[in-house]
Amino acid sequence: MALQDTRAGARSAQLLQAQIDEHGAWRVLAHALRALVGGRARRRDAARLSNHLRRDIGLPPSAAPPVARGQLW
């Protein structure tokens, strides 16, 4: 026979009950349903990032910097 550890399930039930006690059953249910139905967030396209942010996360710049045309004054 396999050992079944139910402590994790009991802890989850306690946390859920604490949320229900604090916020109410309908609000907790509404947020749980929204989390289930809402889906995942879209991944952001790295091509739309500025060169500064691209450098921060280790990506190369998207385009060459503009050429300097000398001094303006």
mmJSON file of the N, C-alpha and C atoms, coordinates in Angstrom:
{"data_MODEL":{"atom_site":{
"group_PDB":["ATOM","ATOM","ATOM","ATOM","ATOM","ATOM","ATOM","ATOM","ATOM","ATOM","ATOM","ATOM","ATOM","ATOM","ATOM","ATOM","ATOM","ATOM","ATOM","ATOM","ATOM","ATOM","ATOM","ATOM","ATOM","ATOM","ATOM","ATOM","ATOM","ATOM","ATOM","ATOM","ATOM","ATOM","ATOM","ATOM","ATOM","ATOM","ATOM","ATOM","ATOM","ATOM","ATOM","ATOM","ATOM","ATOM","ATOM","ATOM","ATOM","ATOM","ATOM","ATOM","ATOM","ATOM","ATOM","ATOM","ATOM","ATOM","ATOM","ATOM","ATOM","ATOM","ATOM","ATOM","ATOM","ATOM","ATOM","ATOM","ATOM","ATOM","ATOM","ATOM","ATOM","ATOM","ATOM","ATOM","ATOM","ATOM","ATOM","ATOM","ATOM","ATOM","ATOM","ATOM","ATOM","ATOM","ATOM","ATOM","ATOM","ATOM","ATOM","ATOM","ATOM","ATOM","ATOM","ATOM","ATOM","ATOM","ATOM","ATOM","ATOM","ATOM","ATOM","ATOM","ATOM","ATOM","ATOM","ATOM","ATOM","ATOM","ATOM","ATOM","ATOM","ATOM","ATOM","ATOM","ATOM","ATOM","ATOM","ATOM","ATOM","ATOM","ATOM","ATOM","ATOM","ATOM","ATOM","ATOM","ATOM","ATOM","ATOM","ATOM","ATOM","ATOM","ATOM","ATOM","ATOM","ATOM","ATOM","ATOM","ATOM","ATOM","ATOM","ATOM","ATOM","ATOM","ATOM","ATOM","ATOM","ATOM","ATOM","ATOM","ATOM","ATOM","ATOM","ATOM","ATOM","ATOM","ATOM","ATOM","ATOM","ATOM","ATOM","ATOM","ATOM","ATOM","ATOM","ATOM","ATOM","ATOM","ATOM","ATOM","ATOM","ATOM","ATOM","ATOM","ATOM","ATOM","ATOM","ATOM","ATOM","ATOM","ATOM","ATOM","ATOM","ATOM","ATOM","ATOM","ATOM","ATOM","ATOM","ATOM","ATOM","ATOM","ATOM","ATOM","ATOM","ATOM","ATOM","ATOM","ATOM","ATOM","ATOM","ATOM","ATOM","ATOM","ATOM","ATOM","ATOM","ATOM","ATOM","ATOM","ATOM","ATOM","ATOM","ATOM","ATOM","ATOM","ATOM"],
"id":[1,2,3,4,5,6,7,8,9,10,11,12,13,14,15,16,17,18,19,20,21,22,23,24,25,26,27,28,29,30,31,32,33,34,35,36,37,38,39,40,41,42,43,44,45,46,47,48,49,50,51,52,53,54,55,56,57,58,59,60,61,62,63,64,65,66,67,68,69,70,71,72,73,74,75,76,77,78,79,80,81,82,83,84,85,86,87,88,89,90,91,92,93,94,95,96,97,98,99,100,101,102,103,104,105,106,107,108,109,110,111,112,113,114,115,116,117,118,119,120,121,122,123,124,125,126,127,128,129,130,131,132,133,134,135,136,137,138,139,140,141,142,143,144,145,146,147,148,149,150,151,152,153,154,155,156,157,158,159,160,161,162,163,164,165,166,167,168,169,170,171,172,173,174,175,176,177,178,179,180,181,182,183,184,185,186,187,188,189,190,191,192,193,194,195,196,197,198,199,200,201,202,203,204,205,206,207,208,209,210,211,212,213,214,215,216,217,218,219],
"type_symbol":["N","C","C","N","C","C","N","C","C","N","C","C","N","C","C","N","C","C","N","C","C","N","C","C","N","C","C","N","C","C","N","C","C","N","C","C","N","C","C","N","C","C","N","C","C","N","C","C","N","C","C","N","C","C","N","C","C","N","C","C","N","C","C","N","C","C","N","C","C","N","C","C","N","C","C","N","C","C","N","C","C","N","C","C","N","C","C","N","C","C","N","C","C","N","C","C","N","C","C","N","C","C","N","C","C","N","C","C","N","C","C","N","C","C","N","C","C","N","C","C","N","C","C","N","C","C","N","C","C","N","C","C","N","C","C","N","C","C","N","C","C","N","C","C","N","C","C","N","C","C","N","C","C","N","C","C","N","C","C","N","C","C","N","C","C","N","C","C","N","C","C","N","C","C","N","C","C","N","C","C","N","C","C","N","C","C","N","C","C","N","C","C","N","C","C","N","C","C","N","C","C","N","C","C","N","C","C","N","C","C","N","C","C","N","C","C","N","C","C"],
"label_atom_id":["N","CA","C","N","CA","C","N","CA","C","N","CA","C","N","CA","C","N","CA","C","N","CA","C","N","CA","C","N","CA","C","N","CA","C","N","CA","C","N","CA","C","N","CA","C","N","CA","C","N","CA","C","N","CA","C","N","CA","C","N","CA","C","N","CA","C","N","CA","C","N","CA","C","N","CA","C","N","CA","C","N","CA","C","N","CA","C","N","CA","C","N","CA","C","N","CA","C","N","CA","C","N","CA","C","N","CA","C","N","CA","C","N","CA","C","N","CA","C","N","CA","C","N","CA","C","N","CA","C","N","CA","C","N","CA","C","N","CA","C","N","CA","C","N","CA","C","N","CA","C","N","CA","C","N","CA","C","N","CA","C","N","CA","C","N","CA","C","N","CA","C","N","CA","C","N","CA","C","N","CA","C","N","CA","C","N","CA","C","N","CA","C","N","CA","C","N","CA","C","N","CA","C","N","CA","C","N","CA","C","N","CA","C","N","CA","C","N","CA","C","N","CA","C","N","CA","C","N","CA","C","N","CA","C","N","CA","C","N","CA","C","N","CA","C","N","CA","C","N","CA","C","N","CA","C"],
"label_alt_id":[null,null,null,null,null,null,null,null,null,null,null,null,null,null,null,null,null,null,null,null,null,null,null,null,null,null,null,null,null,null,null,null,null,null,null,null,null,null,null,null,null,null,null,null,null,null,null,null,null,null,null,null,null,null,null,null,null,null,null,null,null,null,null,null,null,null,null,null,null,null,null,null,null,null,null,null,null,null,null,null,null,null,null,null,null,null,null,null,null,null,null,null,null,null,null,null,null,null,null,null,null,null,null,null,null,null,null,null,null,null,null,null,null,null,null,null,null,null,null,null,null,null,null,null,null,null,null,null,null,null,null,null,null,null,null,null,null,null,null,null,null,null,null,null,null,null,null,null,null,null,null,null,null,null,null,null,null,null,null,null,null,null,null,null,null,null,null,null,null,null,null,null,null,null,null,null,null,null,null,null,null,null,null,null,null,null,null,null,null,null,null,null,null,null,null,null,null,null,null,null,null,null,null,null,null,null,null,null,null,null,null,null,null,null,null,null,null,null,null],
"label_comp_id":["MET","MET","MET","ALA","ALA","ALA","LEU","LEU","LEU","GLN","GLN","GLN","ASP","ASP","ASP","THR","THR","THR","ARG","ARG","ARG","ALA","ALA","ALA","GLY","GLY","GLY","ALA","ALA","ALA","ARG","ARG","ARG","SER","SER","SER","ALA","ALA","ALA","GLN","GLN","GLN","LEU","LEU","LEU","LEU","LEU","LEU","GLN","GLN","GLN","ALA","ALA","ALA","GLN","GLN","GLN","ILE","ILE","ILE","ASP","ASP","ASP","GLU","GLU","GLU","HIS","HIS","HIS","GLY","GLY","GLY","ALA","ALA","ALA","TRP","TRP","TRP","ARG","ARG","ARG","VAL","VAL","VAL","LEU","LEU","LEU","ALA","ALA","ALA","HIS","HIS","HIS","ALA","ALA","ALA","LEU","LEU","LEU","ARG","ARG","ARG","ALA","ALA","ALA","LEU","LEU","LEU","VAL","VAL","VAL","GLY","GLY","GLY","GLY","GLY","GLY","ARG","ARG","ARG","ALA","ALA","ALA","ARG","ARG","ARG","ARG","ARG","ARG","ARG","ARG","ARG","ASP","ASP","ASP","ALA","ALA","ALA","ALA","ALA","ALA","ARG","ARG","ARG","LEU","LEU","LEU","SER","SER","SER","ASN","ASN","ASN","HIS","HIS","HIS","LEU","LEU","LEU","ARG","ARG","ARG","ARG","ARG","ARG","ASP","ASP","ASP","ILE","ILE","ILE","GLY","GLY","GLY","LEU","LEU","LEU","PRO","PRO","PRO","PRO","PRO","PRO","SER","SER","SER","ALA","ALA","ALA","ALA","ALA","ALA","PRO","PRO","PRO","PRO","PRO","PRO","VAL","VAL","VAL","ALA","ALA","ALA","ARG","ARG","ARG","GLY","GLY","GLY","GLN","GLN","GLN","LEU","LEU","LEU","TRP","TRP","TRP"],
"label_asym_id":["A","A","A","A","A","A","A","A","A","A","A","A","A","A","A","A","A","A","A","A","A","A","A","A","A","A","A","A","A","A","A","A","A","A","A","A","A","A","A","A","A","A","A","A","A","A","A","A","A","A","A","A","A","A","A","A","A","A","A","A","A","A","A","A","A","A","A","A","A","A","A","A","A","A","A","A","A","A","A","A","A","A","A","A","A","A","A","A","A","A","A","A","A","A","A","A","A","A","A","A","A","A","A","A","A","A","A","A","A","A","A","A","A","A","A","A","A","A","A","A","A","A","A","A","A","A","A","A","A","A","A","A","A","A","A","A","A","A","A","A","A","A","A","A","A","A","A","A","A","A","A","A","A","A","A","A","A","A","A","A","A","A","A","A","A","A","A","A","A","A","A","A","A","A","A","A","A","A","A","A","A","A","A","A","A","A","A","A","A","A","A","A","A","A","A","A","A","A","A","A","A","A","A","A","A","A","A","A","A","A","A","A","A","A","A","A","A","A","A"],
"label_entity_id":["1","1","1","1","1","1","1","1","1","1","1","1","1","1","1","1","1","1","1","1","1","1","1","1","1","1","1","1","1","1","1","1","1","1","1","1","1","1","1","1","1","1","1","1","1","1","1","1","1","1","1","1","1","1","1","1","1","1","1","1","1","1","1","1","1","1","1","1","1","1","1","1","1","1","1","1","1","1","1","1","1","1","1","1","1","1","1","1","1","1","1","1","1","1","1","1","1","1","1","1","1","1","1","1","1","1","1","1","1","1","1","1","1","1","1","1","1","1","1","1","1","1","1","1","1","1","1","1","1","1","1","1","1","1","1","1","1","1","1","1","1","1","1","1","1","1","1","1","1","1","1","1","1","1","1","1","1","1","1","1","1","1","1","1","1","1","1","1","1","1","1","1","1","1","1","1","1","1","1","1","1","1","1","1","1","1","1","1","1","1","1","1","1","1","1","1","1","1","1","1","1","1","1","1","1","1","1","1","1","1","1","1","1","1","1","1","1","1","1"],
"label_seq_id":[1,1,1,2,2,2,3,3,3,4,4,4,5,5,5,6,6,6,7,7,7,8,8,8,9,9,9,10,10,10,11,11,11,12,12,12,13,13,13,14,14,14,15,15,15,16,16,16,17,17,17,18,18,18,19,19,19,20,20,20,21,21,21,22,22,22,23,23,23,24,24,24,25,25,25,26,26,26,27,27,27,28,28,28,29,29,29,30,30,30,31,31,31,32,32,32,33,33,33,34,34,34,35,35,35,36,36,36,37,37,37,38,38,38,39,39,39,40,40,40,41,41,41,42,42,42,43,43,43,44,44,44,45,45,45,46,46,46,47,47,47,48,48,48,49,49,49,50,50,50,51,51,51,52,52,52,53,53,53,54,54,54,55,55,55,56,56,56,57,57,57,58,58,58,59,59,59,60,60,60,61,61,61,62,62,62,63,63,63,64,64,64,65,65,65,66,66,66,67,67,67,68,68,68,69,69,69,70,70,70,71,71,71,72,72,72,73,73,73],
"pdbx_PDB_ins_code":[null,null,null,null,null,null,null,null,null,null,null,null,null,null,null,null,null,null,null,null,null,null,null,null,null,null,null,null,null,null,null,null,null,null,null,null,null,null,null,null,null,null,null,null,null,null,null,null,null,null,null,null,null,null,null,null,null,null,null,null,null,null,null,null,null,null,null,null,null,null,null,null,null,null,null,null,null,null,null,null,null,null,null,null,null,null,null,null,null,null,null,null,null,null,null,null,null,null,null,null,null,null,null,null,null,null,null,null,null,null,null,null,null,null,null,null,null,null,null,null,null,null,null,null,null,null,null,null,null,null,null,null,null,null,null,null,null,null,null,null,null,null,null,null,null,null,null,null,null,null,null,null,null,null,null,null,null,null,null,null,null,null,null,null,null,null,null,null,null,null,null,null,null,null,null,null,null,null,null,null,null,null,null,null,null,null,null,null,null,null,null,null,null,null,null,null,null,null,null,null,null,null,null,null,null,null,null,null,null,null,null,null,null,null,null,null,null,null,null],
"Cartn_x":[0.845,0.0,0.892,0.508,1.291,0.906,1.884,1.653,1.107,0.011,-0.578,-0.421,0.251,0.474,-0.625,-1.489,-2.613,-2.379,-1.175,-0.915,-0.964,-0.48,-0.504,-1.941,-2.797,-4.206,-4.894,-4.557,-5.155,-4.7,-3.464,-2.948,-3.659,-3.881,-4.596,-6.02,-6.653,-8.025,-8.069,-7.069,-7.022,-6.814,-5.951,-5.717,-6.967,-7.645,-8.871,-9.944,-10.064,-11.057,-10.728,-9.458,-9.067,-9.452,-9.269,-9.667,-11.179,-11.919,-13.385,-13.837,-13.23,-13.6,-13.312,-12.222,-11.832,-12.61,-12.833,-13.401,-14.815,-15.263,-16.594,-16.523,-17.491,-17.475,-17.663,-18.572,-18.841,-17.634,-16.967,-15.802,-14.662,-14.434,-13.38,-13.727,-15.004,-15.433,-15.259,-15.64,-15.519,-14.061,-13.163,-11.742,-11.154,-11.604,-11.116,-11.571,-12.829,-13.33,-12.623,-12.373,-11.663,-10.246,-9.61,-8.261,-8.283,-9.332,-9.43,-9.753,-10.662,-11.145,-10.256,-9.599,-8.837,-7.726,-7.17,-6.082,-4.762,-3.77,-2.435,-2.205,-1.303,-0.922,-0.088,-0.242,0.54,2.001,2.867,4.285,4.505,5.267,5.556,6.618,6.469,7.401,8.657,9.813,11.072,11.427,10.87,11.185,10.635,9.649,9.041,9.709,10.732,11.429,12.432,12.679,13.711,15.086,16.073,17.426,17.955,17.543,17.973,17.471,16.193,15.647,16.225,16.43,17.025,18.419,19.214,20.55,20.461,19.468,19.321,19.064,18.353,18.047,18.974,20.014,21.038,20.806,19.917,19.679,20.496,20.842,21.56,20.621,21.16,20.298,19.535,18.356,17.53,18.022,18.622,19.131,20.401,21.18,22.404,22.043,22.839,22.548,22.692,22.008,22.103,23.518,23.879,25.213,25.251,26.315,26.476,26.856,26.247,26.511,27.336,28.124,28.932,28.202,28.803,28.196,27.147,26.131,25.064,25.413,26.25,26.68,28.023],
"Cartn_y":[-1.173,0.0,1.238,2.242,3.466,4.45,5.159,6.181,7.43,7.929,9.143,10.264,11.294,12.444,13.463,13.68,14.602,15.938,16.143,17.407,18.59,18.413,19.514,19.877,18.885,19.145,19.822,19.418,20.038,21.488,21.757,23.13,24.0,23.468,24.223,24.522,23.542,23.741,24.807,24.828,25.841,27.232,27.339,28.632,29.12,28.201,28.565,29.005,28.291,28.664,30.02,30.306,31.611,32.727,32.495,33.497,33.692,32.604,32.699,33.452,33.166,33.863,35.357,35.711,37.116,37.897,37.283,38.026,37.613,36.471,35.99,34.954,34.042,32.92,33.37,34.31,34.733,35.428,36.247,36.952,35.978,35.025,34.032,33.172,32.787,31.998,32.785,34.053,34.881,35.013,35.219,35.354,34.026,32.923,31.611,31.317,31.634,31.417,32.319,33.553,34.474,33.967,33.393,32.855,31.632,30.823,29.642,29.995,30.931,31.255,32.285,33.127,34.238,33.842,32.681,32.262,32.878,32.62,33.131,34.458,35.203,36.474,36.184,37.027,36.858,37.189,36.493,36.835,38.091,38.991,40.238,40.001,40.679,40.547,41.364,40.72,41.407,42.443,42.331,43.296,44.68,44.763,46.045,46.725,46.101,46.696,47.741,48.721,49.708,49.047,49.656,49.096,49.063,50.018,50.042,48.792,48.458,47.269,45.994,45.994,44.822,44.557,45.608,45.461,44.946,45.407,44.982,43.482,42.905,41.479,40.618,41.241,40.476,40.275,41.043,40.939,41.986,41.711,42.722,43.853,45.017,46.125,45.753,46.323,45.971,46.634,47.794,48.492,49.239,49.575,50.332,51.738,52.325,53.688,54.673,55.798,56.767,57.337,57.693,58.228,59.688,60.063,61.455,62.306,63.472,64.339,65.56,65.448,66.587,67.418,68.524,69.38,70.282,70.571,71.428,72.898,73.294,74.681,74.763],
"Cartn_z":[0.0,0.0,0.0,-0.758,-0.882,0.22,0.703,1.713,1.041,1.543,0.99,2.003,1.584,2.455,2.189,3.153,2.965,3.652,4.182,4.864,3.91,2.693,1.732,1.39,1.23,0.951,2.117,3.328,4.509,4.629,4.312,4.369,3.341,2.141,1.114,1.556,2.173,2.644,3.737,4.597,5.652,5.063,4.075,3.435,2.712,2.032,1.334,2.324,3.422,4.428,5.052,5.236,5.777,4.81,3.507,2.514,2.5,2.6,2.629,3.869,5.007,6.248,6.156,5.495,5.427,4.371,3.193,2.066,1.685,2.127,1.76,0.651,0.667,-0.269,-1.713,-1.955,-3.33,-3.953,-3.193,-3.735,-4.035,-3.135,-3.36,-4.574,-4.7,-5.852,-7.148,-7.134,-8.335,-8.764,-7.825,-8.17,-8.634,-8.041,-8.475,-9.9,-10.208,-11.567,-12.569,-12.182,-13.067,-13.346,-12.334,-12.527,-13.441,-13.346,-14.195,-15.641,-15.837,-17.176,-17.855,-17.079,-17.633,-18.575,-18.423,-19.298,-18.878,-19.67,-19.372,-20.069,-19.522,-20.142,-21.392,-22.385,-23.606,-23.356,-24.058,-23.993,-24.806,-24.28,-24.975,-26.035,-27.141,-28.245,-27.947,-28.007,-27.696,-28.75,-29.947,-31.001,-30.68,-29.807,-29.475,-28.285,-27.71,-26.576,-27.05,-26.198,-26.522,-26.395,-27.03,-26.964,-25.538,-24.722,-23.319,-22.591,-22.749,-22.098,-22.7,-24.007,-24.65,-24.081,-23.87,-23.298,-21.861,-21.1,-19.709,-19.585,-20.546,-20.449,-21.296,-21.876,-22.572,-24.051,-24.657,-26.095,-26.839,-28.093,-28.877,-29.264,-29.617,-30.043,-31.312,-31.47,-32.626,-33.906,-33.818,-35.001,-34.612,-35.62,-35.362,-34.889,-34.001,-33.553,-34.707,-34.651,-35.746,-35.861,-37.073,-37.352,-36.921,-36.215,-35.789,-36.994,-37.132,-38.284,-37.901,-36.912,-36.497,-35.455,-35.108,-34.099,-34.718,-33.923,-34.42,-34.281,-33.328,-33.154,-32.533],
"occupancy":[1.0,1.0,1.0,1.0,1.0,1.0,1.0,1.0,1.0,1.0,1.0,1.0,1.0,1.0,1.0,1.0,1.0,1.0,1.0,1.0,1.0,1.0,1.0,1.0,1.0,1.0,1.0,1.0,1.0,1.0,1.0,1.0,1.0,1.0,1.0,1.0,1.0,1.0,1.0,1.0,1.0,1.0,1.0,1.0,1.0,1.0,1.0,1.0,1.0,1.0,1.0,1.0,1.0,1.0,1.0,1.0,1.0,1.0,1.0,1.0,1.0,1.0,1.0,1.0,1.0,1.0,1.0,1.0,1.0,1.0,1.0,1.0,1.0,1.0,1.0,1.0,1.0,1.0,1.0,1.0,1.0,1.0,1.0,1.0,1.0,1.0,1.0,1.0,1.0,1.0,1.0,1.0,1.0,1.0,1.0,1.0,1.0,1.0,1.0,1.0,1.0,1.0,1.0,1.0,1.0,1.0,1.0,1.0,1.0,1.0,1.0,1.0,1.0,1.0,1.0,1.0,1.0,1.0,1.0,1.0,1.0,1.0,1.0,1.0,1.0,1.0,1.0,1.0,1.0,1.0,1.0,1.0,1.0,1.0,1.0,1.0,1.0,1.0,1.0,1.0,1.0,1.0,1.0,1.0,1.0,1.0,1.0,1.0,1.0,1.0,1.0,1.0,1.0,1.0,1.0,1.0,1.0,1.0,1.0,1.0,1.0,1.0,1.0,1.0,1.0,1.0,1.0,1.0,1.0,1.0,1.0,1.0,1.0,1.0,1.0,1.0,1.0,1.0,1.0,1.0,1.0,1.0,1.0,1.0,1.0,1.0,1.0,1.0,1.0,1.0,1.0,1.0,1.0,1.0,1.0,1.0,1.0,1.0,1.0,1.0,1.0,1.0,1.0,1.0,1.0,1.0,1.0,1.0,1.0,1.0,1.0,1.0,1.0,1.0,1.0,1.0,1.0,1.0,1.0],
"B_iso_or_equiv":[0.0,0.0,0.0,0.0,0.0,0.0,0.0,0.0,0.0,0.0,0.0,0.0,0.0,0.0,0.0,0.0,0.0,0.0,0.0,0.0,0.0,0.0,0.0,0.0,0.0,0.0,0.0,0.0,0.0,0.0,0.0,0.0,0.0,0.0,0.0,0.0,0.0,0.0,0.0,0.0,0.0,0.0,0.0,0.0,0.0,0.0,0.0,0.0,0.0,0.0,0.0,0.0,0.0,0.0,0.0,0.0,0.0,0.0,0.0,0.0,0.0,0.0,0.0,0.0,0.0,0.0,0.0,0.0,0.0,0.0,0.0,0.0,0.0,0.0,0.0,0.0,0.0,0.0,0.0,0.0,0.0,0.0,0.0,0.0,0.0,0.0,0.0,0.0,0.0,0.0,0.0,0.0,0.0,0.0,0.0,0.0,0.0,0.0,0.0,0.0,0.0,0.0,0.0,0.0,0.0,0.0,0.0,0.0,0.0,0.0,0.0,0.0,0.0,0.0,0.0,0.0,0.0,0.0,0.0,0.0,0.0,0.0,0.0,0.0,0.0,0.0,0.0,0.0,0.0,0.0,0.0,0.0,0.0,0.0,0.0,0.0,0.0,0.0,0.0,0.0,0.0,0.0,0.0,0.0,0.0,0.0,0.0,0.0,0.0,0.0,0.0,0.0,0.0,0.0,0.0,0.0,0.0,0.0,0.0,0.0,0.0,0.0,0.0,0.0,0.0,0.0,0.0,0.0,0.0,0.0,0.0,0.0,0.0,0.0,0.0,0.0,0.0,0.0,0.0,0.0,0.0,0.0,0.0,0.0,0.0,0.0,0.0,0.0,0.0,0.0,0.0,0.0,0.0,0.0,0.0,0.0,0.0,0.0,0.0,0.0,0.0,0.0,0.0,0.0,0.0,0.0,0.0,0.0,0.0,0.0,0.0,0.0,0.0,0.0,0.0,0.0,0.0,0.0,0.0],
"pdbx_formal_charge":[null,null,null,null,null,null,null,null,null,null,null,null,null,null,null,null,null,null,null,null,null,null,null,null,null,null,null,null,null,null,null,null,null,null,null,null,null,null,null,null,null,null,null,null,null,null,null,null,null,null,null,null,null,null,null,null,null,null,null,null,null,null,null,null,null,null,null,null,null,null,null,null,null,null,null,null,null,null,null,null,null,null,null,null,null,null,null,null,null,null,null,null,null,null,null,null,null,null,null,null,null,null,null,null,null,null,null,null,null,null,null,null,null,null,null,null,null,null,null,null,null,null,null,null,null,null,null,null,null,null,null,null,null,null,null,null,null,null,null,null,null,null,null,null,null,null,null,null,null,null,null,null,null,null,null,null,null,null,null,null,null,null,null,null,null,null,null,null,null,null,null,null,null,null,null,null,null,null,null,null,null,null,null,null,null,null,null,null,null,null,null,null,null,null,null,null,null,null,null,null,null,null,null,null,null,null,null,null,null,null,null,null,null,null,null,null,null,null,null],
"auth_seq_id":[1,1,1,2,2,2,3,3,3,4,4,4,5,5,5,6,6,6,7,7,7,8,8,8,9,9,9,10,10,10,11,11,11,12,12,12,13,13,13,14,14,14,15,15,15,16,16,16,17,17,17,18,18,18,19,19,19,20,20,20,21,21,21,22,22,22,23,23,23,24,24,24,25,25,25,26,26,26,27,27,27,28,28,28,29,29,29,30,30,30,31,31,31,32,32,32,33,33,33,34,34,34,35,35,35,36,36,36,37,37,37,38,38,38,39,39,39,40,40,40,41,41,41,42,42,42,43,43,43,44,44,44,45,45,45,46,46,46,47,47,47,48,48,48,49,49,49,50,50,50,51,51,51,52,52,52,53,53,53,54,54,54,55,55,55,56,56,56,57,57,57,58,58,58,59,59,59,60,60,60,61,61,61,62,62,62,63,63,63,64,64,64,65,65,65,66,66,66,67,67,67,68,68,68,69,69,69,70,70,70,71,71,71,72,72,72,73,73,73],
"auth_comp_id":["MET","MET","MET","ALA","ALA","ALA","LEU","LEU","LEU","GLN","GLN","GLN","ASP","ASP","ASP","THR","THR","THR","ARG","ARG","ARG","ALA","ALA","ALA","GLY","GLY","GLY","ALA","ALA","ALA","ARG","ARG","ARG","SER","SER","SER","ALA","ALA","ALA","GLN","GLN","GLN","LEU","LEU","LEU","LEU","LEU","LEU","GLN","GLN","GLN","ALA","ALA","ALA","GLN","GLN","GLN","ILE","ILE","ILE","ASP","ASP","ASP","GLU","GLU","GLU","HIS","HIS","HIS","GLY","GLY","GLY","ALA","ALA","ALA","TRP","TRP","TRP","ARG","ARG","ARG","VAL","VAL","VAL","LEU","LEU","LEU","ALA","ALA","ALA","HIS","HIS","HIS","ALA","ALA","ALA","LEU","LEU","LEU","ARG","ARG","ARG","ALA","ALA","ALA","LEU","LEU","LEU","VAL","VAL","VAL","GLY","GLY","GLY","GLY","GLY","GLY","ARG","ARG","ARG","ALA","ALA","ALA","ARG","ARG","ARG","ARG","ARG","ARG","ARG","ARG","ARG","ASP","ASP","ASP","ALA","ALA","ALA","ALA","ALA","ALA","ARG","ARG","ARG","LEU","LEU","LEU","SER","SER","SER","ASN","ASN","ASN","HIS","HIS","HIS","LEU","LEU","LEU","ARG","ARG","ARG","ARG","ARG","ARG","ASP","ASP","ASP","ILE","ILE","ILE","GLY","GLY","GLY","LEU","LEU","LEU","PRO","PRO","PRO","PRO","PRO","PRO","SER","SER","SER","ALA","ALA","ALA","ALA","ALA","ALA","PRO","PRO","PRO","PRO","PRO","PRO","VAL","VAL","VAL","ALA","ALA","ALA","ARG","ARG","ARG","GLY","GLY","GLY","GLN","GLN","GLN","LEU","LEU","LEU","TRP","TRP","TRP"],
"auth_asym_id":["A","A","A","A","A","A","A","A","A","A","A","A","A","A","A","A","A","A","A","A","A","A","A","A","A","A","A","A","A","A","A","A","A","A","A","A","A","A","A","A","A","A","A","A","A","A","A","A","A","A","A","A","A","A","A","A","A","A","A","A","A","A","A","A","A","A","A","A","A","A","A","A","A","A","A","A","A","A","A","A","A","A","A","A","A","A","A","A","A","A","A","A","A","A","A","A","A","A","A","A","A","A","A","A","A","A","A","A","A","A","A","A","A","A","A","A","A","A","A","A","A","A","A","A","A","A","A","A","A","A","A","A","A","A","A","A","A","A","A","A","A","A","A","A","A","A","A","A","A","A","A","A","A","A","A","A","A","A","A","A","A","A","A","A","A","A","A","A","A","A","A","A","A","A","A","A","A","A","A","A","A","A","A","A","A","A","A","A","A","A","A","A","A","A","A","A","A","A","A","A","A","A","A","A","A","A","A","A","A","A","A","A","A","A","A","A","A","A","A"],
"auth_atom_id":["N","CA","C","N","CA","C","N","CA","C","N","CA","C","N","CA","C","N","CA","C","N","CA","C","N","CA","C","N","CA","C","N","CA","C","N","CA","C","N","CA","C","N","CA","C","N","CA","C","N","CA","C","N","CA","C","N","CA","C","N","CA","C","N","CA","C","N","CA","C","N","CA","C","N","CA","C","N","CA","C","N","CA","C","N","CA","C","N","CA","C","N","CA","C","N","CA","C","N","CA","C","N","CA","C","N","CA","C","N","CA","C","N","CA","C","N","CA","C","N","CA","C","N","CA","C","N","CA","C","N","CA","C","N","CA","C","N","CA","C","N","CA","C","N","CA","C","N","CA","C","N","CA","C","N","CA","C","N","CA","C","N","CA","C","N","CA","C","N","CA","C","N","CA","C","N","CA","C","N","CA","C","N","CA","C","N","CA","C","N","CA","C","N","CA","C","N","CA","C","N","CA","C","N","CA","C","N","CA","C","N","CA","C","N","CA","C","N","CA","C","N","CA","C","N","CA","C","N","CA","C","N","CA","C","N","CA","C","N","CA","C","N","CA","C","N","CA","C","N","CA","C","N","CA","C"],
"pdbx_PDB_model_num":[1,1,1,1,1,1,1,1,1,1,1,1,1,1,1,1,1,1,1,1,1,1,1,1,1,1,1,1,1,1,1,1,1,1,1,1,1,1,1,1,1,1,1,1,1,1,1,1,1,1,1,1,1,1,1,1,1,1,1,1,1,1,1,1,1,1,1,1,1,1,1,1,1,1,1,1,1,1,1,1,1,1,1,1,1,1,1,1,1,1,1,1,1,1,1,1,1,1,1,1,1,1,1,1,1,1,1,1,1,1,1,1,1,1,1,1,1,1,1,1,1,1,1,1,1,1,1,1,1,1,1,1,1,1,1,1,1,1,1,1,1,1,1,1,1,1,1,1,1,1,1,1,1,1,1,1,1,1,1,1,1,1,1,1,1,1,1,1,1,1,1,1,1,1,1,1,1,1,1,1,1,1,1,1,1,1,1,1,1,1,1,1,1,1,1,1,1,1,1,1,1,1,1,1,1,1,1,1,1,1,1,1,1,1,1,1,1,1,1]
}}}
